[in-house]
Amino acid sequence: MNIAQLDRMHSGQGFIAALDQSGGSTPKALAQYGVQESSFTNDEEMYALVHEMRTRIIKSPAFESDYILGAILFENTMDRKIDGQWTADYLWEKKNIVPFLKVDKGLADLANGVQLMKPISNLDELLDRAVEKNVFGTKMRSVIKEANAEGIREVVEQQFKVGLQIFEKGLVPIIEPEVDIYSADKEKSEVILKEEIKKQLNLLDKEVKVMLKLSIPTVNDFYKELMSDPHVVRVVALSGGYSEEEANAKLSQNHGLIASFSRALSEGLSAGQSDDEFNQKLDKTIKAIYTASIT
């Protein structure tokens, strides 16, 4: 584990940029960027285009460590280079931004009001490659749709079980049990979720470190006590489908909670923009998310 990166993630000011759309979400991300499916004919062409988009974001002068602590990458992005360097090395050595890797393989079907993670069949091999490419940590997502106590317990237990496997490889896992922002009983789900997270944190050995990525809570500062747990490096928030403006407004009401936004980060960016237009829009977005994260 890189101690300088751990210290930066624990005490630095800023937010985490989520650049990890993958698989089925990649065409949607490209379409939002103004690149239609007619622009590519196979996965390799699609991933080359999305890497161009992410490279443009990462190399932008707006994408700097004064505002951004870390960036979450998709596996295909980790395995590609920017200006001759592996993406994770470029982020840390050129930008002083901590690299993370998305490791989950998507969501299982809905059961007990939740969607668990699908099995990650190649996890050990993937983690070994992440270590070789100087990645600091990982991210994996589950989704909670209903306040089903059994389902939420299953989600949290699965996340922490895989998280321990990740930590044993020398990486810091981001535990992400997302609560659907459109859930009719979102607040009740959050109450159950927090208790299950506390149970799992209490079971960890002293040296284990994790991060938590959670939906912005219904009750402001609801996750404050999790931030002081000695196992927790940082608690970050996903935008969850909120617009950039709405996500920032809600985030700013939760002290100590920092952003890890994806859709809200890339909102308004387009392949057709000039570099000046692109950089100005990204700069405005990054500074707004930063401000909401340090309020």
Backbone bond lengths (Angstrom), bond angles and torsions (degrees), N, CA, C in turn:
res aa  C-N    CA-C-N  psi(-1)  N-CA   C-N-CA  omega(-1)  CA-C   N-CA-C  phi
1 M - - - 1.470 - - 1.531 109.70 -
2 N 1.313 116.57 134.52 1.457 122.09 180.00 1.534 108.45 -81.05
3 I 1.344 117.17 111.53 1.461 121.32 -174.27 1.531 111.55 -67.38
4 A 1.333 117.06 -35.35 1.468 119.89 177.63 1.527 110.59 -62.79
5 Q 1.324 116.51 -40.02 1.460 120.42 177.87 1.526 110.90 -69.29
6 L 1.352 116.80 -39.03 1.471 120.39 177.27 1.529 110.73 -60.71
7 D 1.329 116.60 -45.30 1.468 120.26 179.32 1.523 111.27 -62.83
8 R 1.337 115.35 -40.20 1.473 118.62 179.97 1.526 110.73 -64.79
9 M 1.329 117.17 -42.27 1.466 119.72 -179.32 1.528 111.56 -69.52
10 H 1.320 116.95 -30.87 1.462 119.92 -177.36 1.523 112.94 -77.41
11 S 1.339 116.01 -39.71 1.465 118.06 -170.46 1.523 115.22 -124.28
12 G 1.327 117.72 -4.70 1.462 119.59 -178.83 1.519 113.37 -72.86
13 Q 1.319 115.88 157.73 1.462 121.01 175.51 1.525 109.20 -97.57
14 G 1.323 116.03 136.10 1.452 120.97 179.95 1.510 111.01 144.29
15 F 1.331 116.18 -159.21 1.458 120.80 -178.90 1.521 109.43 -143.65
16 I 1.339 115.65 174.36 1.461 121.62 179.02 1.527 109.36 -105.54
17 A 1.303 116.16 127.18 1.466 121.53 177.56 1.527 108.64 -87.47
18 A 1.324 117.19 122.98 1.464 121.27 179.73 1.527 109.17 -95.16
19 L 1.338 115.30 109.20 1.467 122.34 -178.70 1.522 109.50 -117.80
20 D 1.329 115.99 41.57 1.467 119.85 -166.04 1.523 115.06 -115.93
21 Q 1.324 119.01 19.65 1.459 118.81 174.96 1.521 108.85 -56.47
22 S 1.330 116.45 138.12 1.465 119.68 -175.43 1.519 109.84 -148.48
23 G 1.342 114.74 167.65 1.458 120.00 173.68 1.512 112.77 52.80
24 G 1.340 115.15 -122.39 1.462 120.70 -175.58 1.515 113.84 -66.77
25 S 1.344 117.70 -21.14 1.467 119.30 -179.01 1.523 112.72 -86.16
26 T 1.331 118.21 -10.47 1.461 120.61 -177.53 1.529 112.86 -65.13
27 P 1.332 120.10 -46.68 1.470 118.66 176.89 1.522 112.96 -58.28
28 K 1.336 116.35 -37.28 1.469 120.30 178.61 1.523 110.61 -65.27
29 A 1.337 116.16 -42.43 1.463 120.02 178.75 1.522 111.03 -63.37
30 L 1.338 116.66 -41.02 1.461 120.36 177.82 1.523 111.51 -66.57
31 A 1.334 116.42 -39.89 1.468 120.00 179.51 1.520 110.42 -63.32
32 Q 1.337 116.61 -40.30 1.455 120.51 177.04 1.529 110.71 -61.92
33 Y 1.326 115.89 -29.82 1.462 122.29 -179.92 1.536 111.48 -85.23
34 G 1.325 116.31 -4.71 1.459 120.30 178.04 1.507 114.65 94.97
35 V 1.340 117.71 13.96 1.468 122.19 178.00 1.524 107.73 -109.52
36 Q 1.329 117.28 110.79 1.454 121.70 -175.47 1.530 111.70 -84.77
37 E 1.336 115.45 162.69 1.467 120.70 -176.92 1.527 112.46 -61.57
38 S 1.315 117.48 -22.45 1.467 120.48 177.63 1.530 111.83 -68.33
39 S 1.331 117.00 -11.40 1.463 121.13 -178.93 1.521 113.20 -81.18
40 F 1.332 117.57 -9.85 1.464 120.39 179.35 1.521 109.81 -142.06
41 T 1.321 115.63 153.41 1.461 120.31 -176.40 1.525 113.32 -117.18
42 N 1.341 117.61 -9.11 1.458 120.20 178.63 1.527 109.06 -152.95
43 D 1.333 116.05 175.01 1.463 120.73 -176.46 1.521 112.50 -63.63
44 E 1.327 117.63 -38.90 1.457 120.08 -178.12 1.532 110.53 -62.14
45 E 1.322 116.88 -43.33 1.462 120.04 177.89 1.531 110.45 -65.63
46 M 1.324 116.63 -39.64 1.459 120.84 179.15 1.530 111.03 -62.15
47 Y 1.351 116.39 -46.76 1.453 119.48 -178.21 1.526 112.02 -69.71
48 A 1.319 117.26 -30.18 1.467 119.62 175.04 1.524 110.54 -64.75
49 L 1.336 116.01 -39.57 1.465 120.15 179.23 1.527 111.53 -68.38
50 V 1.323 116.52 -40.82 1.466 118.26 -179.59 1.526 110.13 -70.22
51 H 1.328 117.16 -30.62 1.468 118.92 175.75 1.529 110.52 -68.22
52 E 1.311 116.80 -36.15 1.458 119.87 175.01 1.524 110.54 -60.66
53 M 1.339 116.08 -42.66 1.466 120.78 178.93 1.524 110.48 -62.28
54 R 1.345 116.42 -47.78 1.462 119.82 -178.08 1.525 111.66 -68.22
55 T 1.330 116.67 -35.65 1.458 119.99 176.42 1.523 110.66 -62.97
56 R 1.324 115.82 -40.19 1.465 119.80 179.00 1.527 110.72 -62.63
57 I 1.336 116.46 -40.29 1.463 120.75 177.86 1.523 110.38 -65.81
58 I 1.332 116.53 -50.94 1.464 120.94 -174.98 1.529 111.98 -63.83
59 K 1.339 117.50 -38.59 1.463 120.73 -177.66 1.531 112.63 -81.15
60 S 1.316 117.42 -10.57 1.462 120.01 -179.91 1.528 110.58 -60.86
61 P 1.320 117.43 139.60 1.474 119.34 176.35 1.527 112.60 -61.67
62 A 1.324 116.99 -18.47 1.469 120.22 177.65 1.522 112.08 -73.94
63 F 1.325 116.40 -23.58 1.463 122.49 -176.41 1.524 108.04 -88.54
64 E 1.318 116.71 84.30 1.461 120.48 -172.45 1.517 111.26 -133.87
65 S 1.329 114.41 160.09 1.462 121.33 -172.19 1.525 113.65 -72.39
66 D 1.315 118.86 -12.19 1.463 120.06 173.56 1.525 110.79 -61.86
67 Y 1.333 116.29 -24.48 1.458 121.16 -176.13 1.530 113.31 -120.72
68 I 1.328 116.67 -26.00 1.466 120.86 -172.44 1.523 109.85 -116.50
69 L 1.336 115.77 124.98 1.461 121.15 179.41 1.525 111.98 -86.39
70 G 1.343 115.94 -42.24 1.455 120.25 -174.79 1.509 111.25 -148.09
71 A 1.335 115.34 168.80 1.460 121.77 177.25 1.520 108.67 -140.16
72 I 1.330 116.41 134.75 1.460 122.03 178.93 1.525 108.87 -97.36
73 L 1.331 115.42 127.10 1.457 121.75 -176.18 1.522 111.21 -109.68
74 F 1.306 115.53 152.06 1.457 124.09 169.17 1.534 107.20 -83.14
75 E 1.329 117.76 151.06 1.463 122.45 -177.22 1.525 112.09 -51.24
76 N 1.337 116.71 -43.70 1.460 120.29 -178.59 1.528 111.59 -63.36
77 T 1.344 116.16 -32.59 1.462 120.42 177.77 1.521 110.63 -72.10
78 M 1.327 117.51 -40.12 1.463 121.40 176.64 1.524 111.05 -58.48
79 D 1.333 116.31 -35.79 1.465 121.14 -176.27 1.526 113.17 -85.97
80 R 1.321 117.03 4.77 1.459 121.04 176.65 1.526 110.16 -112.74
81 K 1.330 115.36 168.98 1.461 120.31 -175.33 1.530 111.84 -116.36
82 I 1.311 114.40 155.57 1.459 122.67 171.18 1.527 107.18 -122.81
83 D 1.313 116.94 118.97 1.474 122.24 -178.60 1.529 111.53 51.07
84 G 1.337 115.87 42.45 1.453 121.06 175.14 1.513 116.06 83.36
85 Q 1.323 118.26 -1.34 1.455 121.99 178.05 1.522 110.28 -113.00
86 W 1.343 116.61 145.40 1.450 118.91 171.57 1.522 108.69 -55.46
87 T 1.308 117.04 144.06 1.467 121.30 -173.31 1.519 112.27 -54.51
88 A 1.345 117.58 -42.43 1.463 120.17 -179.31 1.529 110.81 -63.48
89 D 1.324 117.51 -40.71 1.463 120.63 178.27 1.525 111.09 -66.14
90 Y 1.323 116.45 -40.61 1.467 119.62 178.27 1.526 110.12 -60.28
91 L 1.337 116.81 -45.32 1.464 120.68 -179.17 1.525 111.21 -57.97
92 W 1.329 116.81 -47.27 1.461 119.27 -174.89 1.525 112.15 -79.48
93 E 1.335 117.38 -45.87 1.456 120.09 -173.79 1.528 113.38 -77.18
94 K 1.327 117.09 -34.96 1.468 120.57 -178.62 1.525 113.07 -95.19
95 K 1.344 116.35 -29.60 1.460 119.48 -172.71 1.529 114.26 -117.08
96 N 1.338 117.81 -10.43 1.466 122.21 -175.56 1.530 111.57 58.53
97 I 1.348 115.19 37.22 1.465 122.67 179.55 1.521 108.47 -114.94
98 V 1.328 116.94 132.19 1.461 123.06 -172.60 1.531 110.48 -77.99
99 P 1.345 118.52 127.00 1.470 120.50 -177.57 1.536 113.20 -90.45
100 F 1.340 114.75 135.62 1.459 123.80 173.88 1.529 109.11 -121.16
101 L 1.330 116.18 162.62 1.461 121.47 179.26 1.519 110.74 -129.73
102 K 1.320 116.91 129.87 1.469 121.90 170.55 1.532 108.32 -72.02
103 V 1.332 117.03 126.58 1.461 119.63 -176.46 1.523 114.36 -115.86
104 D 1.323 118.16 -15.12 1.469 118.08 -177.27 1.522 111.22 -72.46
105 K 1.324 115.99 159.85 1.466 122.85 -178.79 1.520 112.30 -109.72
106 G 1.307 116.58 25.89 1.457 120.35 178.77 1.515 111.93 100.30
107 L 1.325 114.92 -174.75 1.456 122.33 -170.88 1.525 112.46 -105.66
108 A 1.324 115.42 143.07 1.456 121.36 172.07 1.531 109.33 -75.80
109 D 1.329 116.41 171.02 1.460 120.72 178.35 1.521 110.85 -65.17
110 L 1.314 115.76 154.67 1.460 122.05 -179.89 1.524 111.23 -62.65
111 A 1.330 116.25 129.38 1.465 122.55 175.97 1.524 108.07 -153.82
112 N 1.321 117.38 137.12 1.474 121.61 -177.80 1.529 111.85 55.24
113 G 1.332 116.19 33.21 1.454 120.30 175.78 1.513 115.44 76.90
114 V 1.359 116.70 9.37 1.468 119.90 -177.61 1.521 110.45 -139.05
115 Q 1.322 114.98 165.13 1.463 121.68 169.95 1.521 108.45 -120.74
116 L 1.314 114.94 108.52 1.454 120.89 175.40 1.528 110.07 -70.29
117 M 1.306 116.80 170.64 1.459 120.88 172.30 1.520 109.55 -75.96
118 K 1.316 116.16 143.21 1.454 119.70 169.01 1.529 108.96 -65.42
119 P 1.333 118.23 155.38 1.469 119.64 176.57 1.534 110.79 -56.51
120 I 1.336 115.70 141.29 1.464 121.23 178.65 1.524 106.39 -104.18
121 S 1.322 116.21 88.21 1.455 121.63 -168.24 1.530 113.54 -64.99
122 N 1.328 117.14 -32.38 1.479 120.34 -175.35 1.521 111.73 -107.73
123 L 1.330 117.37 28.91 1.465 119.59 -170.53 1.523 112.73 -60.25
124 D 1.328 118.46 -46.81 1.460 119.78 -178.73 1.525 112.03 -58.07
125 E 1.318 115.97 -45.29 1.468 120.54 179.64 1.529 110.71 -64.52
126 L 1.324 116.28 -41.23 1.463 120.56 179.71 1.521 111.02 -64.49
127 L 1.325 116.78 -42.24 1.463 120.58 179.12 1.524 111.38 -65.75
128 D 1.324 117.15 -38.78 1.464 120.28 176.82 1.526 111.02 -60.80
129 R 1.339 116.13 -41.57 1.470 119.75 178.10 1.524 110.72 -66.35
130 A 1.324 116.37 -37.52 1.467 120.21 179.17 1.530 110.43 -63.72
131 V 1.314 116.41 -42.20 1.464 120.39 177.69 1.528 110.35 -62.79
132 E 1.335 116.71 -43.89 1.468 121.22 179.11 1.524 111.42 -60.90
133 K 1.332 116.51 -32.49 1.466 120.42 -177.03 1.525 111.87 -96.53
134 N 1.349 116.12 15.41 1.464 122.23 171.69 1.526 114.27 64.60
135 V 1.316 115.56 35.50 1.467 121.10 172.30 1.526 108.60 -77.85
136 F 1.319 117.54 143.70 1.472 122.31 -178.47 1.523 112.90 -87.75
137 G 1.337 116.16 -42.81 1.462 119.88 -174.00 1.513 112.09 -151.68
138 T 1.321 115.41 -177.95 1.460 121.65 -176.06 1.520 110.69 -131.06
139 K 1.332 115.08 168.82 1.461 121.26 175.49 1.512 109.73 -139.71
140 M 1.342 116.44 141.52 1.470 120.38 178.12 1.518 108.52 -148.49
141 R 1.325 116.24 139.59 1.467 121.84 -168.41 1.519 112.42 -119.13
142 S 1.338 114.49 135.23 1.456 123.52 166.62 1.526 106.68 -122.43
143 V 1.327 117.53 167.86 1.467 120.14 -179.00 1.523 110.46 -133.13
144 I 1.331 115.06 135.88 1.463 123.09 177.51 1.521 107.99 -110.16
145 K 1.330 116.09 119.74 1.465 121.41 -177.77 1.530 112.65 -101.96
146 E 1.326 116.56 -27.31 1.462 121.27 -175.47 1.525 109.94 -138.44
147 A 1.348 115.82 158.04 1.462 121.02 178.90 1.524 110.10 -81.15
148 N 1.317 115.14 63.29 1.463 122.70 179.77 1.532 107.36 -100.13
149 A 1.326 116.46 111.04 1.460 120.74 -172.93 1.522 112.10 -59.83
150 E 1.334 117.42 -41.52 1.457 120.42 -179.47 1.519 110.99 -65.69
151 G 1.326 115.82 -45.11 1.455 119.77 -179.84 1.520 112.32 -63.14
152 I 1.324 117.53 -42.96 1.464 121.08 -179.70 1.522 110.52 -65.77
153 R 1.331 116.79 -38.84 1.464 119.61 176.20 1.531 110.51 -60.75
154 E 1.337 116.80 -42.59 1.466 120.77 179.35 1.526 111.29 -61.98
155 V 1.327 116.19 -41.91 1.462 120.89 179.06 1.527 110.56 -59.77
156 V 1.329 116.49 -50.35 1.464 120.53 -175.51 1.532 110.94 -67.72
157 E 1.323 117.02 -41.45 1.471 119.60 178.23 1.521 111.14 -62.03
158 Q 1.334 117.46 -42.70 1.464 120.11 178.55 1.529 110.89 -63.46
159 Q 1.328 116.75 -44.44 1.463 120.51 -179.38 1.525 111.52 -60.02
160 F 1.313 117.22 -44.76 1.464 119.70 -177.65 1.531 111.73 -73.39
161 K 1.315 117.31 -33.41 1.466 119.80 177.21 1.525 110.29 -62.15
162 V 1.319 116.60 -47.91 1.465 120.14 178.48 1.533 110.01 -68.87
163 G 1.337 115.93 -35.73 1.455 120.29 178.90 1.519 112.94 -59.43
164 L 1.325 116.92 -38.56 1.460 120.66 177.72 1.530 111.03 -65.61
165 Q 1.333 116.37 -39.30 1.459 120.57 177.06 1.528 110.03 -60.84
166 I 1.308 115.91 -39.49 1.468 121.51 179.53 1.524 110.85 -68.56
167 F 1.332 116.44 -44.89 1.466 119.79 -179.40 1.531 111.56 -61.94
168 E 1.333 116.27 -36.44 1.463 120.13 179.65 1.525 112.66 -64.87
169 K 1.335 116.75 -17.59 1.469 121.03 175.44 1.534 111.76 -87.29
170 G 1.340 116.27 -1.03 1.455 120.05 179.62 1.508 114.23 92.85
171 L 1.332 117.18 13.28 1.465 122.70 -179.84 1.529 109.95 -111.44
172 V 1.321 116.54 155.15 1.463 121.23 178.07 1.532 109.06 -99.61
173 P 1.339 117.80 116.84 1.463 119.85 -178.31 1.529 112.81 -81.54
174 I 1.318 115.81 137.25 1.463 120.82 167.42 1.524 106.97 -92.72
175 I 1.335 115.66 114.01 1.457 122.78 178.14 1.525 107.26 -83.93
176 E 1.352 117.98 121.04 1.473 119.97 -175.04 1.535 111.66 -127.86
177 P 1.327 117.54 85.52 1.468 120.86 171.66 1.540 109.23 -94.04
178 E 1.313 116.31 87.17 1.471 121.53 -175.92 1.523 111.01 -69.33
179 V 1.328 116.17 133.15 1.460 121.12 170.08 1.526 107.25 -97.34
180 D 1.322 116.05 122.64 1.464 121.66 -178.75 1.530 109.48 -56.67
181 I 1.341 116.37 123.99 1.467 119.68 -177.05 1.528 112.08 -67.09
182 Y 1.332 117.33 -16.23 1.463 120.59 179.84 1.535 112.58 -96.81
183 S 1.320 116.44 4.77 1.463 120.67 179.60 1.523 110.23 -63.84
184 A 1.332 116.03 136.52 1.472 121.00 -179.65 1.525 111.78 -66.37
185 D 1.334 117.26 -26.28 1.470 120.72 -179.50 1.528 110.68 -121.86
186 K 1.338 115.61 44.73 1.463 122.13 -177.21 1.531 111.64 -55.98
187 E 1.322 117.62 -46.80 1.463 120.47 -177.11 1.522 111.60 -62.96
188 K 1.314 117.20 -41.18 1.465 120.67 178.39 1.529 110.50 -65.35
189 S 1.328 116.60 -39.54 1.463 120.12 176.51 1.518 111.14 -60.07
190 E 1.325 117.14 -40.05 1.461 121.49 -179.00 1.524 112.02 -65.85
191 V 1.326 116.91 -35.51 1.466 120.95 177.34 1.530 110.00 -63.37
192 I 1.330 116.30 -47.36 1.471 120.69 178.60 1.521 110.30 -63.78
193 L 1.338 116.07 -43.94 1.462 121.19 -177.83 1.523 111.62 -59.61
194 K 1.309 117.09 -46.76 1.467 119.39 -178.08 1.525 111.09 -60.66
195 E 1.321 117.58 -40.99 1.462 120.20 179.87 1.526 111.46 -65.28
196 E 1.329 116.80 -39.01 1.468 119.84 178.91 1.526 111.08 -68.61
197 I 1.325 117.58 -37.61 1.464 120.61 176.61 1.523 110.20 -63.72
198 K 1.322 117.31 -43.73 1.466 121.08 179.24 1.532 110.83 -60.34
199 K 1.319 117.28 -40.51 1.469 121.30 178.21 1.526 110.39 -59.84
200 Q 1.319 116.43 -46.39 1.459 120.38 -177.75 1.528 111.65 -69.12
201 L 1.323 118.07 -37.41 1.460 120.89 177.37 1.527 110.63 -62.75
202 N 1.309 116.19 -37.73 1.464 120.58 -179.15 1.529 112.24 -68.00
203 L 1.335 117.64 -19.63 1.459 121.75 -179.55 1.530 112.91 -87.54
204 L 1.325 117.43 -11.33 1.463 121.07 -174.20 1.521 111.98 -75.68
205 D 1.320 115.96 145.27 1.459 120.47 170.79 1.526 109.75 -64.63
206 K 1.309 115.53 157.38 1.465 121.69 -172.04 1.526 113.04 -55.81
207 E 1.336 117.26 -37.80 1.474 119.96 -172.11 1.527 113.86 -81.03
208 V 1.330 118.70 -11.54 1.466 121.80 -173.96 1.527 110.94 -72.45
209 K 1.324 115.23 132.85 1.461 122.02 178.20 1.533 109.56 -121.28
210 V 1.324 116.24 137.23 1.458 121.91 176.46 1.518 108.62 -137.63
211 M 1.323 114.98 165.06 1.453 121.63 167.63 1.521 107.68 -118.93
212 L 1.307 116.54 158.26 1.453 121.71 178.76 1.523 109.23 -121.71
213 K 1.329 116.11 132.62 1.465 121.52 175.20 1.518 107.40 -119.98
214 L 1.330 116.36 113.76 1.457 121.98 -169.86 1.528 110.75 -129.87
215 S 1.314 115.44 155.44 1.464 120.11 173.47 1.531 108.70 -64.87
216 I 1.314 116.54 146.86 1.463 120.01 177.09 1.527 107.89 -59.52
217 P 1.342 118.08 123.90 1.472 119.81 -170.82 1.528 113.98 -72.26
218 T 1.315 114.36 156.27 1.464 121.12 177.85 1.516 110.87 -65.70
219 V 1.345 116.30 -41.94 1.463 122.70 177.68 1.526 108.56 -96.18
220 N 1.305 116.86 122.25 1.461 120.90 -177.23 1.529 111.72 -57.28
221 D 1.339 116.12 140.69 1.465 124.58 178.38 1.523 113.07 63.37
222 F 1.326 116.87 21.07 1.467 121.17 -176.61 1.527 112.33 -63.00
223 Y 1.321 117.42 -29.51 1.467 120.58 -177.11 1.530 112.77 -99.40
224 K 1.326 116.48 14.84 1.466 121.26 -176.25 1.528 111.91 -56.35
225 E 1.330 118.39 -43.41 1.465 120.04 -175.58 1.530 112.08 -66.59
226 L 1.340 117.35 -27.44 1.465 119.75 178.11 1.520 111.19 -66.75
227 M 1.333 116.81 -28.38 1.457 121.02 -177.69 1.517 112.05 -67.04
228 S 1.325 117.25 -25.38 1.465 120.60 -177.37 1.522 112.92 -92.47
229 D 1.330 117.77 -2.85 1.460 120.24 177.90 1.528 109.53 -66.50
230 P 1.336 118.38 132.90 1.470 120.55 -176.55 1.526 114.72 -63.53
231 H 1.332 118.26 -18.45 1.459 121.24 177.69 1.530 112.67 -81.49
232 V 1.328 117.24 -17.38 1.467 121.62 -170.11 1.528 110.57 -95.91
233 V 1.329 115.46 115.39 1.462 121.22 178.13 1.525 110.14 -71.34
234 R 1.328 116.48 -44.45 1.467 121.37 -177.93 1.525 109.19 -162.67
235 V 1.317 116.44 149.45 1.461 121.85 170.77 1.521 107.31 -111.00
236 V 1.326 116.36 123.96 1.458 121.48 -177.70 1.525 109.45 -122.00
237 A 1.314 115.81 161.88 1.461 121.05 -175.13 1.514 111.33 -118.35
238 L 1.318 116.51 140.32 1.464 121.03 172.44 1.525 109.29 -93.09
239 S 1.322 116.25 154.09 1.471 119.24 -178.89 1.524 111.68 -77.69
240 G 1.331 117.05 -27.40 1.458 121.44 167.94 1.516 117.22 65.29
241 G 1.331 117.52 13.94 1.452 119.64 -178.74 1.520 113.12 108.16
242 Y 1.341 117.48 -10.23 1.459 119.80 173.34 1.524 109.67 -66.82
243 S 1.318 116.40 151.78 1.464 120.18 171.08 1.524 108.60 -66.76
244 E 1.329 115.95 164.42 1.468 119.62 178.81 1.525 110.99 -56.22
245 E 1.313 116.82 -46.11 1.465 121.10 -176.69 1.532 111.21 -63.20
246 E 1.331 116.43 -45.97 1.460 120.09 -178.40 1.525 111.11 -68.81
247 A 1.340 116.93 -41.34 1.465 120.30 178.70 1.526 110.72 -61.38
248 N 1.315 117.43 -43.86 1.462 120.82 179.59 1.523 111.67 -63.97
249 A 1.342 116.39 -40.90 1.470 120.30 -179.86 1.521 110.86 -62.87
250 K 1.323 116.76 -43.84 1.467 120.59 179.99 1.531 111.00 -69.92
251 L 1.316 117.03 -40.01 1.463 121.19 -179.28 1.525 110.79 -62.39
252 S 1.318 116.77 -40.22 1.463 120.70 -175.87 1.520 113.06 -64.62
253 Q 1.330 116.98 -15.15 1.466 121.60 178.37 1.530 112.14 -89.67
254 N 1.330 116.97 0.13 1.461 121.72 -177.27 1.525 109.70 -119.58
255 H 1.305 116.17 96.79 1.456 122.21 -172.24 1.522 111.27 -68.97
256 G 1.332 115.29 130.97 1.460 121.25 -179.67 1.515 113.92 89.45
257 L 1.319 117.40 -15.91 1.465 121.91 177.93 1.523 108.27 -84.95
258 I 1.342 116.66 127.80 1.461 119.99 -179.33 1.530 109.93 -114.08
259 A 1.300 116.07 159.60 1.458 121.11 -174.61 1.523 111.90 -78.29
260 S 1.328 114.59 149.28 1.463 122.71 163.03 1.517 105.36 -138.60
261 F 1.336 114.30 74.32 1.458 121.24 -169.73 1.524 111.59 -96.04
262 S 1.330 115.32 146.45 1.462 122.42 176.70 1.521 109.58 -115.81
263 R 1.337 116.11 -72.03 1.463 120.02 -179.03 1.520 111.63 -60.42
264 A 1.328 116.72 -42.21 1.459 120.07 -179.51 1.530 111.41 -65.23
265 L 1.337 117.14 -31.15 1.464 120.95 179.91 1.522 111.67 -69.29
266 S 1.335 116.28 -42.37 1.467 120.08 -174.16 1.530 113.38 -91.67
267 E 1.309 116.82 -0.39 1.474 120.92 -178.67 1.530 110.11 -59.31
268 G 1.322 115.83 127.75 1.461 120.17 177.00 1.514 115.44 89.04
269 L 1.346 117.34 -4.00 1.463 120.00 177.10 1.523 110.02 -87.25
270 S 1.323 117.21 143.35 1.462 120.35 -175.60 1.528 110.59 -145.05
271 A 1.338 113.90 144.03 1.461 120.16 176.86 1.518 111.14 -61.89
272 G 1.321 117.23 -27.57 1.453 121.70 -177.13 1.517 114.38 -81.34
273 Q 1.311 117.89 -7.30 1.460 120.49 179.71 1.527 110.99 -73.92
274 S 1.306 116.06 146.55 1.467 119.83 170.57 1.523 107.75 -67.38
275 D 1.335 116.50 164.72 1.462 119.11 179.06 1.527 111.40 -59.54
276 D 1.327 116.58 -38.98 1.470 119.80 178.92 1.528 110.86 -63.91
277 E 1.327 116.61 -45.19 1.462 120.30 179.40 1.527 110.92 -63.33
278 F 1.326 115.14 -44.49 1.457 120.98 -179.74 1.530 110.93 -61.34
279 N 1.318 115.94 -49.01 1.463 120.05 -177.42 1.524 112.52 -66.69
280 Q 1.329 116.28 -36.78 1.464 119.28 178.52 1.526 111.53 -66.45
281 K 1.323 116.69 -41.88 1.460 120.06 178.45 1.520 110.81 -66.24
282 L 1.347 117.23 -45.23 1.462 120.73 179.58 1.528 110.36 -63.38
283 D 1.308 117.67 -40.63 1.463 121.78 178.82 1.527 110.72 -60.57
284 K 1.310 116.80 -44.07 1.471 121.12 179.94 1.528 110.57 -63.61
285 T 1.343 116.09 -43.73 1.464 120.74 -179.69 1.526 111.09 -64.94
286 I 1.327 116.47 -47.38 1.459 121.04 -178.16 1.527 111.05 -61.13
287 K 1.302 117.40 -43.27 1.466 119.98 -179.01 1.532 111.46 -68.18
288 A 1.327 117.43 -33.33 1.473 120.16 177.77 1.529 110.66 -69.09
289 I 1.335 116.60 -42.55 1.477 120.42 179.03 1.524 109.32 -66.93
290 Y 1.311 117.29 -40.86 1.464 121.80 177.90 1.527 110.90 -59.16
291 T 1.310 115.92 -47.87 1.462 120.43 -178.82 1.522 111.27 -59.64
292 A 1.335 116.46 -41.88 1.465 120.76 178.51 1.529 111.20 -67.32
293 S 1.340 116.85 -29.67 1.468 120.90 -177.95 1.524 112.65 -77.71
294 I 1.330 118.41 -25.19 1.470 119.24 -176.67 1.524 111.97 -104.69
295 T 1.328 117.79 1.03 1.461 120.78 -179.77 1.522 110.66 -66.99
